[in-house]
Amino acid sequence: MKQIILCYQGEMALKGLNKATFEASLAKAVRFRLRDLGEFKVYKAQSTLYIEPETEDADMDEAFRRVSRVFGIAAMSRAAVCEKDFDAICAAAGEYLADSLRRARTFKVEAKRSDKRFPMKSPEISRELGGYLLSRFPHLKVDVHNPDLTVMVEVRDFAAYVHGDKVPGAGGLPVGTSGRALNMLSGGIDSPVAAWRMARRGLALHHIHFASPPYTSERAKLKVKALAQIVSEWTGSCVLYVVPYTEPQEYIRDHGPAPLFTVLMRRSMLRIAHQIAESIDCQAIVTGESLAQVASQTLRALACTDEVQPLPVLRPLIGMDKSEIVATSRAIGAFETSILPYEDCCTIFTPPHPKTRPTLEEIRAAEEAMPGLAELEKKAAAEVERIRIDWRDEVEYLE
């Protein structure tokens, strides 16, 4: 009995993203994820993507796991394929779902007849198949409201498909359908979550990280690389741009007003990020900032930060509580790496009393008093290190 993966596609009715573009992007992403797992046939029909193994050695378990991380899929299921014949459907359900039916105490059958040429209507399929399964598994009881197991039957154009409960997919839009952005990746909890949330809305992403040796260590950089690797399993391969930021950061520390240090540093980072973003055709910059979480994330501070460069600054976490961010971090597998105790350049030189309500006038005045900063930023951008992150590589875990 052949098995297949059914992927139920998500939102497609969007201005600027038609169904054909959505489906083509989704199929491309799925094929790319499966290319080293054996031979698969990937095709679409009736708002569903079908993934059919064509060789015995195709790794269905790993295929299912990988596809569950492809944005654009609302739900998915592994199914058995059989002829569009009621006796064949009964045999497939009893055999393919035998283990699940033995473990369950209650069940129900849901049928969907897309092929109207099939002689039995959906309620009749559900009723008759339910009766067959009760005769074969007499310990079961029917519960149409809260069953332990839902047996799904879909009679479609190509064949009939039998499967258990659907599993939620990653949702969102296929990566790349909304453009490309540069994500400011620190070593903390927030920025990997911000990257994940924006990729879920269809953005292709690269990352930029600011390192300040000797204040930040090589292991701190490896931690950020590990975070980029974890996120890439959802977002796809990317490039991590590591900016040598020691000289600009020391210059701001030595020549700028201490209460304004963090905002001045964030503006400096955004100027450098803008240079990198333009050079790689990114249309926006993504940050992990959340409103009022720290002194540099007040409305006044954010306004001062945004003013420094023309690209949109996307802040997907802006209205989220820390507990919500942590929950997402855990769900995407980044939390344990994010909390490793290695330095982040955003936390060094932090003033004891940062100003929470800065004005553009005082920020500009402070920058005018630092004429050497622009040249140091230009040098840092020119000396950026490029690290290729391949989503198929193993994560280098640190202790």
Phi, psi and chi 1 to 4 in degrees:
 res  aa     phi    psi   chi1   chi2   chi3   chi4
   1 MET       -  123.2 -175.1 -168.5  -43.7      -
   2 LYS   -77.5  139.9  176.3  168.0  -83.2 -169.4
   3 GLN  -102.6  157.0  -68.0 -171.3   46.3      -
   4 ILE  -149.0  156.0 -163.2  168.5      -      -
   5 ILE  -106.0  126.8  -60.0  173.4      -      -
   6 LEU  -104.0  123.7  -58.3  176.5      -      -
   7 CYS  -114.4  116.4  -58.7      -      -      -
   8 TYR   -91.1  119.1  -55.3   85.7      -      -
   9 GLN   -74.9  156.1  -62.1  168.3   37.5      -
  10 GLY   -94.0 -141.5      -      -      -      -
  11 GLU   -71.2  128.8   52.9 -176.0  -67.2      -
  12 MET  -126.5  -22.7  -69.9  178.7  -76.2      -
  13 ALA   -81.1   71.7      -      -      -      -
  14 LEU  -122.2  142.2  -61.8  170.7      -      -
  15 LYS   -63.5  129.2  -65.5  178.8 -179.5  178.5
  16 GLY    87.7   -4.4      -      -      -      -
  17 LEU  -138.6   97.6  179.5   60.7      -      -
  18 ASN   -82.7  172.4   60.3   34.2      -      -
  19 LYS   -62.1  -41.1 -177.3  176.2 -179.6  179.5
  20 ALA   -63.4  -42.2      -      -      -      -
  21 THR   -64.3  -44.6  -59.7      -      -      -
  22 PHE   -57.5  -51.2 -177.4  103.8      -      -
  23 GLU   -67.4  -38.8  -69.8  179.5  -25.6      -
  24 ALA   -65.6  -41.3      -      -      -      -
  25 SER   -66.3  -39.9  -61.4      -      -      -
  26 LEU   -66.7  -45.8 -173.0   58.4      -      -
  27 ALA   -62.5  -38.9      -      -      -      -
  28 LYS   -62.9  -44.3 -179.1  179.3  178.2 -178.7
  29 ALA   -63.1  -41.1      -      -      -      -
  30 VAL   -67.0  -45.9  167.8      -      -      -
  31 ARG   -59.3  -39.6  -70.6 -170.1 -175.1   99.0
  32 PHE   -63.7  -39.6 -174.2   73.6      -      -
  33 ARG   -70.0  -25.6  -61.9  -63.3  179.3   97.1
  34 LEU   -97.7   -2.9  -58.9  179.1      -      -
  35 ARG   -65.8  -19.1   62.9 -177.4 -177.0  175.6
  36 ASP  -108.9   16.6   60.4  -18.9      -      -
  37 LEU  -110.5    7.3  -63.2  179.5      -      -
  38 GLY   120.4 -174.3      -      -      -      -
  39 GLU   -91.0  124.9  -63.9  -65.2  -35.4      -
  40 PHE  -129.4  144.5  -69.8   88.5      -      -
  41 LYS  -100.9  122.3 -179.9 -178.9  178.6 -177.9
  42 VAL  -116.0  121.3  179.5      -      -      -
  43 TYR  -147.7  164.5   54.7   98.9      -      -
  44 LYS  -127.6  149.1   61.0 -175.0 -176.9  -57.6
  45 ALA  -168.3  142.5      -      -      -      -
  46 GLN    52.3   47.9  -60.0  168.7  -45.6      -
  47 SER    58.6   26.7  -62.5      -      -      -
  48 THR  -132.4  139.6  -58.0      -      -      -
  49 LEU  -100.7  128.1 -159.0   67.8      -      -
  50 TYR  -103.7  132.2  -61.7   74.1      -      -
  51 ILE  -121.1  108.6  -57.1  171.4      -      -
  52 GLU  -116.0  121.2 -176.4  175.3  -19.7      -
  53 PRO   -69.4  138.0   26.2  -32.4      -      -
  54 GLU  -109.6   -5.7  -65.5 -167.8  -55.6      -
  55 THR  -133.0  156.1   55.9      -      -      -
  56 GLU   -65.5  -29.4  -69.0  -68.4  -29.5      -
  57 ASP   -87.8    3.6   62.5  -17.0      -      -
  58 ALA   -62.1  129.9      -      -      -      -
  59 ASP   -86.0   92.9 -170.4  -20.0      -      -
  60 MET   -69.7  -34.9  -70.9  -70.8  -76.0      -
  61 ASP   -63.9  -48.9  -68.5  -24.5      -      -
  62 GLU   -69.6  -34.7  178.6   62.5   11.3      -
  63 ALA   -60.4  -44.4      -      -      -      -
  64 PHE   -63.7  -42.0 -167.0   83.7      -      -
  65 ARG   -63.2  -45.3 -170.1 -167.5   71.2   81.6
  66 ARG   -66.0  -43.2  -72.0 -172.3 -175.6 -178.9
  67 VAL   -65.7  -28.3  173.3      -      -      -
  68 SER   -64.4  -13.2   71.5      -      -      -
  69 ARG  -106.5   12.8  -74.0  160.5  169.7   72.1
  70 VAL   -93.4  118.5  173.9      -      -      -
  71 PHE   -68.3  142.6  -68.2  122.3      -      -
  72 GLY   113.1  -10.2      -      -      -      -
  73 ILE  -104.6  121.1  -64.2  172.0      -      -
  74 ALA   -79.5  -39.8      -      -      -      -
  75 ALA  -155.9  162.5      -      -      -      -
  76 MET  -154.2  161.1   51.7 -166.3  -67.5      -
  77 SER  -158.0  147.9 -179.2      -      -      -
  78 ARG   -88.2  132.5  -73.8  176.9   67.0  166.2
  79 ALA  -132.5  157.0      -      -      -      -
  80 ALA   -96.6  140.1      -      -      -      -
  81 VAL  -103.2  133.8 -173.8      -      -      -
  82 CYS  -145.1  173.7   64.6      -      -      -
  83 GLU   -66.6  157.4  -63.4  178.4   18.6      -
  84 LYS   -82.8   69.3  -70.4 -173.5  -75.2 -174.4
  85 ASP  -140.6  133.5  172.9   82.8      -      -
  86 PHE   -62.2  -40.3 -176.9   69.3      -      -
  87 ASP   -62.6  -38.7  -70.9  -21.0      -      -
  88 ALA   -66.9  -36.8      -      -      -      -
  89 ILE   -64.9  -43.4  -69.5  171.4      -      -
  90 CYS   -61.4  -46.2  -72.2      -      -      -
  91 ALA   -62.8  -42.2      -      -      -      -
  92 ALA   -63.6  -43.9      -      -      -      -
  93 ALA   -63.5  -44.6      -      -      -      -
  94 GLY   -66.9  -33.7      -      -      -      -
  95 GLU   -84.5  -50.3 -179.3 -178.9  -16.9      -
  96 TYR   -68.6  -36.1 -176.4   61.9      -      -
  97 LEU  -104.4   17.2  -62.1  175.2      -      -
  98 ALA   -57.2  -47.6      -      -      -      -
  99 ASP   -62.9  -43.9  -71.1  -17.8      -      -
 100 SER   -65.4  -38.6  -62.1      -      -      -
 101 LEU   -69.0  -35.1  -72.3  163.3      -      -
 102 ARG   -67.3  -35.8  -69.4 -170.5 -171.7   99.4
 103 ARG   -77.0  -26.8  -71.0 -166.3  -60.6  -93.0
 104 ALA   -78.7  153.5      -      -      -      -
 105 ARG  -104.3  -29.9  -67.7 -170.0  -58.8  171.1
 106 THR  -130.6  155.1   59.9      -      -      -
 107 PHE  -156.0  168.1   82.5  111.5      -      -
 108 LYS  -146.7  163.6   73.1  173.2  179.6  177.1
 109 VAL  -116.1  130.8  177.5      -      -      -
 110 GLU  -118.6  131.1  -71.2 -174.1    2.2      -
 111 ALA  -122.6  144.0      -      -      -      -
 112 LYS  -132.1  119.2  179.3  179.7  179.5 -178.8
 113 ARG  -107.8   89.6 -174.7 -171.6   61.7  147.7
 114 SER   -74.9  -33.1  -60.5      -      -      -
 115 ASP   -87.0  101.0 -177.8   -2.3      -      -
 116 LYS   -71.0   -6.0  -56.6  -54.5  179.6 -174.8
 117 ARG   -77.6  -16.8  -64.1  169.9  -62.5  177.3
 118 PHE   -65.3  131.6 -169.7   74.3      -      -
 119 PRO   -68.1  -22.6   22.8  -33.3      -      -
 120 MET   -99.0  136.4  -60.0  171.7   68.3      -
 121 LYS   -80.1  165.8  -66.3 -176.7  178.3 -179.9
 122 SER   -57.0  -47.7  -62.8      -      -      -
 123 PRO   -61.2  -35.0  -23.8   35.0      -      -
 124 GLU   -69.1  -40.7 -173.7  180.0   -1.3      -
 125 ILE   -59.2  -46.2  -62.8  170.9      -      -
 126 SER   -61.2  -45.9  -62.6      -      -      -
 127 ARG   -65.5  -47.9 -177.0  177.0   65.3 -109.6
 128 GLU   -71.3  -39.3  -64.3  -60.7  -36.4      -
 129 LEU   -67.8  -37.8  178.6   56.3      -      -
 130 GLY   -59.8  -42.0      -      -      -      -
 131 GLY   -63.5  -41.1      -      -      -      -
 132 TYR   -61.9  -45.1  168.4   80.7      -      -
 133 LEU   -67.6  -34.6  -67.1  174.5      -      -
 134 LEU   -65.1  -35.8  -77.6  171.3      -      -
 135 SER   -71.3  -31.3   67.9      -      -      -
 136 ARG   -86.1  -30.5 -176.6  164.0  172.5  178.9
 137 PHE  -126.0   78.3  -59.2   91.3      -      -
 138 PRO   -66.6  -13.7   20.2  -30.8      -      -
 139 HIS   -75.0  -14.1   71.3  -75.1      -      -
 140 LEU   -77.0  151.9  -73.5  171.5      -      -
 141 LYS  -125.7  150.6  -65.8 -177.3 -177.3  -65.9
 142 VAL   -85.2  131.8  174.0      -      -      -
 143 ASP  -138.7  104.1 -176.7  -14.8      -      -
 144 VAL   -81.3  -10.6  -62.9      -      -      -
 145 HIS   -98.2  -44.3  -59.9  -66.2      -      -
 146 ASN  -142.5   64.7 -171.4   30.2      -      -
 147 PRO   -76.5  153.9   30.1  -35.4      -      -
 148 ASP   -67.1  -32.9  -65.4  -25.1      -      -
 149 LEU  -142.1  134.2  175.2   67.5      -      -
 150 THR  -106.7  120.3  -60.0      -      -      -
 151 VAL   -89.7  118.4  176.2      -      -      -
 152 MET  -103.5  134.0  -52.4  -73.2  -64.3      -
 153 VAL  -126.0  125.6  178.3      -      -      -
 154 GLU  -123.1  116.6  -57.7 -175.7   41.4      -
 155 VAL   -97.7  106.2 -178.3      -      -      -
 156 ARG  -114.7 -173.8  -66.2  176.6  171.0 -114.7
 157 ASP   -62.7  -42.3  -68.2  -17.9      -      -
 158 PHE   -85.7  -34.8  -54.6  113.9      -      -
 159 ALA  -171.1 -175.6      -      -      -      -
 160 ALA  -105.0  144.8      -      -      -      -
 161 TYR  -126.8  131.3  -56.7   89.9      -      -
 162 VAL  -119.5  129.7  177.3      -      -      -
 163 HIS  -156.0  169.0   56.8   89.7      -      -
 164 GLY   -89.0 -154.0      -      -      -      -
 165 ASP   -60.8  143.9  -65.4  -47.8      -      -
 166 LYS   -72.4  150.8  -63.8  175.6 -175.9  176.9
 167 VAL  -106.6  135.0  174.5      -      -      -
 168 PRO   -59.6  137.9  -22.3   32.7      -      -
 169 GLY   -88.5 -171.9      -      -      -      -
 170 ALA   -75.3  -19.4      -      -      -      -
 171 GLY    71.5 -167.3      -      -      -      -
 172 GLY    74.5 -150.6      -      -      -      -
 173 LEU  -122.2  149.7  -58.4  172.1      -      -
 174 PRO   -57.5  137.6  -23.7   33.9      -      -
 175 VAL   -60.3  131.4  170.5      -      -      -
 176 GLY   103.3  -16.9      -      -      -      -
 177 THR   -77.1  -12.8   55.0      -      -      -
 178 SER  -111.5    7.9  -62.4      -      -      -
 179 GLY   107.7 -162.6      -      -      -      -
 180 ARG  -136.8  142.7  179.7  162.0   50.8 -172.1
 181 ALA  -139.7  164.6      -      -      -      -
 182 LEU  -109.2  120.1 -176.0   63.3      -      -
 183 ASN   -95.8  129.9  177.9   58.6      -      -
 184 MET   -83.2  103.1  -62.8 -178.2   72.1      -
 185 LEU  -101.2  111.8 -174.5   64.5      -      -
 186 SER   -95.1 -167.4   70.2      -      -      -
 187 GLY   -98.8   13.7      -      -      -      -
 188 GLY   -97.0 -165.0      -      -      -      -
 189 ILE   -80.1  -36.1  -63.8  170.3      -      -
 190 ASP   -73.1  -48.0  -59.3  -20.8      -      -
 191 SER   -66.3  -35.1   54.7      -      -      -
 192 PRO   -63.9  -35.9  -22.8   34.6      -      -
 193 VAL   -66.7  -40.7  174.7      -      -      -
 194 ALA   -60.4  -43.1      -      -      -      -
 195 ALA   -60.9  -46.1      -      -      -      -
 196 TRP   -60.7  -43.8 -178.7   85.8      -      -
 197 ARG   -66.7  -38.3  -72.9  178.2   65.6   89.2
 198 MET   -75.6  -34.5  -68.1  -45.0  -54.5      -
 199 ALA   -63.6  -34.4      -      -      -      -
 200 ARG   -65.2  -22.6 -166.8  168.1 -174.8  -98.0
 201 ARG   -94.1   16.0  -61.0  -50.5  -55.4  157.8
 202 GLY    95.8    7.0      -      -      -      -
 203 LEU   -85.2  131.0  -86.2 -178.1      -      -
 204 ALA   -80.2  142.1      -      -      -      -
 205 LEU  -130.1  142.3  -65.8  171.3      -      -
 206 HIS  -115.3  167.7  -65.9  -57.9      -      -
 207 HIS  -122.4  149.8  -56.7  -74.5      -      -
 208 ILE  -127.5  135.5 -174.4  169.7      -      -
 209 HIS  -131.1  141.2  174.0   69.9      -      -
 210 PHE  -107.1  119.0  -66.8   82.3      -      -
 211 ALA  -112.5  141.3      -      -      -      -
 212 SER  -129.1   68.2  -66.8      -      -      -
 213 PRO   -67.2  144.5   23.9  -32.4      -      -
 214 PRO   -87.2    3.1   35.2  -37.2      -      -
 215 TYR   -69.1  -30.9  -53.1  106.2      -      -
 216 THR  -113.6  144.3   60.1      -      -      -
 217 SER   -95.3  171.3   65.5      -      -      -
 218 GLU   -63.9  -33.9 -177.8   65.6   20.2      -
 219 ARG   -68.8  -29.3  -69.7 -176.4   71.7   79.0
 220 ALA   -64.7  -39.5      -      -      -      -
 221 LYS   -67.8  -39.2 -173.9  172.6   78.6  171.2
 222 LEU   -64.4  -34.1  -69.6  175.2      -      -
 223 LYS   -62.4  -44.2  172.2 -173.9  173.0 -178.5
 224 VAL   -65.7  -39.7  172.1      -      -      -
 225 LYS   -60.8  -41.2 -178.3 -178.1  175.1 -176.4
 226 ALA   -63.2  -39.8      -      -      -      -
 227 LEU   -63.9  -43.0  -72.8  172.0      -      -
 228 ALA   -60.6  -38.2      -      -      -      -
 229 GLN   -65.4  -42.8 -169.4   71.5   56.9      -
 230 ILE   -62.9  -46.0  -68.5  166.9      -      -
 231 VAL   -65.4  -32.6  173.0      -      -      -
 232 SER   -64.7  -21.7   74.3      -      -      -
 233 GLU   -63.7  -26.0 -170.4  172.7    4.3      -
 234 TRP   -95.3  -36.9  -59.1   83.6      -      -
 235 THR   -99.2  -14.7   64.1      -      -      -
 236 GLY    95.6  173.0      -      -      -      -
 237 SER   -62.5  153.7  -59.9      -      -      -
 238 CYS  -158.3 -177.5   61.8      -      -      -
 239 VAL  -119.8  134.3  176.3      -      -      -
 240 LEU  -101.1  118.3  170.0   63.0      -      -
 241 TYR   -98.1  116.1  -64.7   85.6      -      -
 242 VAL  -103.8  115.5 -179.6      -      -      -
 243 VAL   -93.9  125.8  177.8      -      -      -
 244 PRO   -75.2  101.2   27.0  -31.0      -      -
 245 TYR  -106.4    8.1 -166.5   59.7      -      -
 246 THR   -58.8  -50.8  -53.9      -      -      -
 247 GLU   -65.1  -47.2  -68.9 -175.1   48.5      -
 248 PRO   -60.5  -37.7  -23.7   33.7      -      -
 249 GLN   -69.1  -42.5 -166.0  167.6   26.5      -
 250 GLU   -65.0  -37.4  -72.3  179.2  -27.0      -
 251 TYR   -63.2  -43.3 -174.1   85.1      -      -
 252 ILE   -64.7  -40.8  -64.3  170.2      -      -
 253 ARG   -60.8  -41.6  176.8 -160.6   62.5 -172.6
 254 ASP   -83.7  -22.3  -64.4  -20.2      -      -
 255 HIS  -120.5   -9.1  -63.6   84.1      -      -
 256 GLY  -104.2  160.2      -      -      -      -
 257 PRO   -64.7  129.8  -17.2   29.6      -      -
 258 ALA   -56.5  -43.5      -      -      -      -
 259 PRO   -62.7  -21.0  -23.1   35.3      -      -
 260 LEU   -99.6    5.5  -60.1  178.1      -      -
 261 PHE   -55.5  -47.4  171.4   80.7      -      -
 262 THR   -65.7  -42.5  -55.3      -      -      -
 263 VAL   -68.1  -40.3  174.8      -      -      -
 264 LEU   -61.3  -40.1  -68.8  169.3      -      -
 265 MET   -67.0  -42.0 -179.7 -174.6   66.5      -
 266 ARG   -63.7  -39.2  -66.8  -66.0  -67.0  175.7
 267 ARG   -64.5  -40.5  -79.3  169.2   62.5   92.3
 268 SER   -62.8  -44.4  171.3      -      -      -
 269 MET   -62.0  -40.6  -71.0  177.9  169.9      -
 270 LEU   -66.7  -35.2  -89.0 -179.0      -      -
 271 ARG   -62.6  -43.9  -80.9 -169.9  -69.5  -96.8
 272 ILE   -66.7  -43.4  -64.8  172.0      -      -
 273 ALA   -59.3  -37.8      -      -      -      -
 274 HIS   -63.1  -41.6  174.2 -109.3      -      -
 275 GLN   -61.5  -45.0  -67.8 -178.5   53.1      -
 276 ILE   -66.9  -44.0  -57.0  -62.2      -      -
 277 ALA   -59.1  -44.5      -      -      -      -
 278 GLU   -64.7  -35.7  -77.3 -153.8  -37.0      -
 279 SER   -70.6  -20.1   70.9      -      -      -
 280 ILE  -118.2   18.3   56.6  175.4      -      -
 281 ASP    60.3   44.7 -165.8   29.6      -      -
 282 CYS   -93.2  139.5  -73.2      -      -      -
 283 GLN   -99.0   -0.5  -64.6   89.1   45.7      -
 284 ALA  -159.9  165.8      -      -      -      -
 285 ILE  -119.6  135.6  -64.9  171.5      -      -
 286 VAL  -110.9  135.9  178.0      -      -      -
 287 THR  -129.7  162.8   81.3      -      -      -
 288 GLY   -97.7   23.9      -      -      -      -
 289 GLU   -72.5  144.1  -67.7  162.8  -48.8      -
 290 SER  -128.0  135.1  175.8      -      -      -
 291 LEU   -55.3  125.3 -173.6   62.3      -      -
 292 ALA    66.6   17.0      -      -      -      -
 293 GLN   -71.0  -40.4 -175.2  169.4 -119.6      -
 294 VAL  -137.6  176.1  -65.6      -      -      -
 295 ALA   -61.1  -31.9      -      -      -      -
 296 SER   -83.4    4.5   62.8      -      -      -
 297 GLN  -119.0   24.6  -64.0  172.4   19.7      -
 298 THR   -78.4  166.5   64.1      -      -      -
 299 LEU   -59.0  -43.9  -80.5  179.4      -      -
 300 ARG   -62.8  -44.1  -73.8  -81.8 -171.9   87.6
 301 ALA   -66.4  -41.5      -      -      -      -
 302 LEU   -65.2  -38.1  -66.8  174.9      -      -
 303 ALA   -62.6  -41.5      -      -      -      -
 304 CYS   -65.6  -36.2  -70.2      -      -      -
 305 THR   -69.7  -46.8  -56.8      -      -      -
 306 ASP   -63.6  -29.1  -77.7   -2.4      -      -
 307 GLU   -67.3  -15.0 -175.6  -92.0  -11.6      -
 308 VAL   -80.0  -19.1   77.6      -      -      -
 309 GLN  -149.2  158.8   59.0   82.0   42.4      -
 310 PRO   -86.5  -15.0   30.2  -35.6      -      -
 311 LEU   -71.7  149.2  -70.2  178.1      -      -
 312 PRO   -60.4  137.5  -18.8   29.3      -      -
 313 VAL  -105.6  113.8  178.7      -      -      -
 314 LEU   -95.8  128.8  -53.5  178.4      -      -
 315 ARG  -125.9   81.7  -63.5 -178.5  171.5   94.5
 316 PRO   -66.4  -15.4   23.6  -34.6      -      -
 317 LEU   -98.2    6.3  -47.8 -173.5      -      -
 318 ILE   -55.8  -33.4 -164.6   68.4      -      -
 319 GLY  -109.5   16.7      -      -      -      -
 320 MET   -96.1  142.8  -65.8 -179.2   69.1      -
 321 ASP   -75.5  158.7  -67.0  -23.4      -      -
 322 LYS   -60.6  -37.3 -165.1   67.6  175.8 -175.2
 323 SER   -62.7  -35.9   59.3      -      -      -
 324 GLU   -68.3  -39.9  -63.7  172.9  -61.2      -
 325 ILE   -65.2  -43.0  -60.8  169.5      -      -
 326 VAL   -62.8  -41.1  167.3      -      -      -
 327 ALA   -61.1  -41.8      -      -      -      -
 328 THR   -68.0  -40.4  -55.5      -      -      -
 329 SER   -58.1  -42.6  177.5      -      -      -
 330 ARG   -64.5  -43.3  -69.4 -175.2 -173.2  -82.5
 331 ALA   -63.7  -33.3      -      -      -      -
 332 ILE   -93.0    0.4   66.9  175.6      -      -
 333 GLY    85.6   17.3      -      -      -      -
 334 ALA  -101.7  -15.6      -      -      -      -
 335 PHE   -61.1  -49.4 -178.5   75.6      -      -
 336 GLU   -61.6  -33.7  -64.3  -58.4  -33.1      -
 337 THR   -75.9  -38.8  -59.6      -      -      -
 338 SER   -61.5  -29.9  -68.4      -      -      -
 339 ILE   -93.1    3.7   61.3  173.7      -      -
 340 LEU   -61.5  139.9  -69.0  173.3      -      -
 341 PRO   -84.2   59.3   33.5  -36.8      -      -
 342 TYR  -111.2  150.5  -60.3  119.5      -      -
 343 GLU   -64.0  152.8  -45.1   85.5   -2.7      -
 344 ASP  -129.1  136.1 -173.5  -63.3      -      -
 345 CYS   -67.5  -17.4   76.9      -      -      -
 346 CYS   -72.6  -15.8  -68.0      -      -      -
 347 THR  -103.4   -7.9   60.3      -      -      -
 348 ILE   -87.9  151.8   62.3  174.7      -      -
 349 PHE    63.2   16.7  -53.4  151.4      -      -
 350 THR   -65.7  127.0  -58.4      -      -      -
 351 PRO   -70.1  151.7   25.7  -34.3      -      -
 352 PRO   -67.0  -28.2   20.9  -31.1      -      -
 353 HIS  -133.3   75.0  -56.3  -68.7      -      -
 354 PRO   -68.3  147.3   25.3  -33.7      -      -
 355 LYS   -79.9  127.9 -169.6  163.6 -172.4  176.8
 356 THR   -95.5  -13.0   59.2      -      -      -
 357 ARG  -128.4   60.4  -63.3  170.6   61.4   85.0
 358 PRO   -72.0  158.5   28.8  -35.5      -      -
 359 THR  -112.6  155.2   64.8      -      -      -
 360 LEU   -61.9  -34.7  -88.9  175.3      -      -
 361 GLU   -61.4  -46.0  -69.8   73.7   16.7      -
 362 GLU   -73.9  -31.0   61.3 -174.9  -24.9      -
 363 ILE   -66.2  -46.3  -69.8  -67.9      -      -
 364 ARG   -64.4  -38.1  -72.5  170.8  178.6  161.4
 365 ALA   -63.8  -40.3      -      -      -      -
 366 ALA   -64.2  -39.4      -      -      -      -
 367 GLU   -71.7  -32.7  -70.8  178.9  -18.8      -
 368 GLU   -64.7  -27.0  -72.7  173.9    2.9      -
 369 ALA   -83.8    3.7      -      -      -      -
 370 MET  -124.9   67.2  -64.6 -173.5  -69.6      -
 371 PRO   -65.0  -20.1   24.6  -34.9      -      -
 372 GLY   -85.5   -4.5      -      -      -      -
 373 LEU   -68.5  -40.1 -178.0   57.9      -      -
 374 ALA   -60.2  -41.0      -      -      -      -
 375 GLU   -68.2  -38.3 -169.2   59.9   34.2      -
 376 LEU   -66.3  -37.1  -67.6  175.0      -      -
 377 GLU   -66.1  -42.2  -69.3  170.9   -8.3      -
 378 LYS   -62.0  -41.0 -177.0  178.1  178.3 -179.3
 379 LYS   -64.7  -43.6  177.9 -174.8  175.4 -173.2
 380 ALA   -61.4  -42.5      -      -      -      -
 381 ALA   -65.1  -36.7      -      -      -      -
 382 ALA   -70.5  -27.9      -      -      -      -
 383 GLU   -99.6   16.3  -65.3  176.6   -5.7      -
 384 VAL   -61.1  141.4   66.8      -      -      -
 385 GLU   -93.8  132.9  178.6 -174.5    2.7      -
 386 ARG  -106.0  121.0  -65.1  164.6  177.0   81.7
 387 ILE  -118.6  118.3  -58.2  173.3      -      -
 388 ARG   -76.7  127.7  179.3   69.5 -178.6  173.4
 389 ILE  -110.4  112.4  -55.4  -66.3      -      -
 390 ASP   -99.9  124.9 -169.8  -43.7      -      -
 391 TRP   -61.9  -18.8   65.1  -88.7      -      -
 392 ARG   -84.3  -11.8  -66.4  168.4  -61.0 -178.8
 393 ASP   -73.5  156.4  -69.7  -16.2      -      -
 394 GLU   -72.5  144.8  -65.1  -91.8  -25.0      -
 395 VAL   -75.1  132.0  175.5      -      -      -
 396 GLU   -86.9   93.8 -174.7  176.0   -8.2      -
 397 TYR   -75.4  143.2  -71.3  103.5      -      -
 398 LEU  -113.2  158.6  -56.7  173.9      -      -
 399 GLU  -120.2      -  -63.7  179.6   -1.6      -
